[in-house]
Amino acid sequence: MWLGKSSIVARLFDKAAAKAQKWIEESWTRERLKDGGVTSASNEASVVLYGDFGDSQRVLLTGDAGVNALTWAANYGEALQLPFQRFSFVQIPHHGSRRNVGPTILNRILGLT
């Protein structure tokens, strides 16, 4: 599956939106993160690692995974009945890039609403 690169217009819009968002305050009750981020095919091929070290010590390492890779990992984890939402440590993909995560997948993995 090729996710492709964004057009010049889309990149210009993203830059303008990023500048505008600097003026909008973000808080625990006002979230600016949106669904629909698109990242590169190589990011979507990142390895997502789940580790269970006993005594409720669970970690999730996501590398540079995008929303699709995180969704595929969550689907697989649920099929294996892994206990998501109870992590000791979660590494958010690509330093928390808005293109790599969105509220829907974060809520699914972390169990927040």
Secondary structure, DSSP 8 states (H G I E B T S, - for coil): -------HHHHHHHHHHHHHHTTS---SSS----S-----HHHHT---EEEE-STT-EEEE-TT--HHHHHHHHHHHHHTT--TT--SEEE-GGGG-TTT--HHHHHHHH---
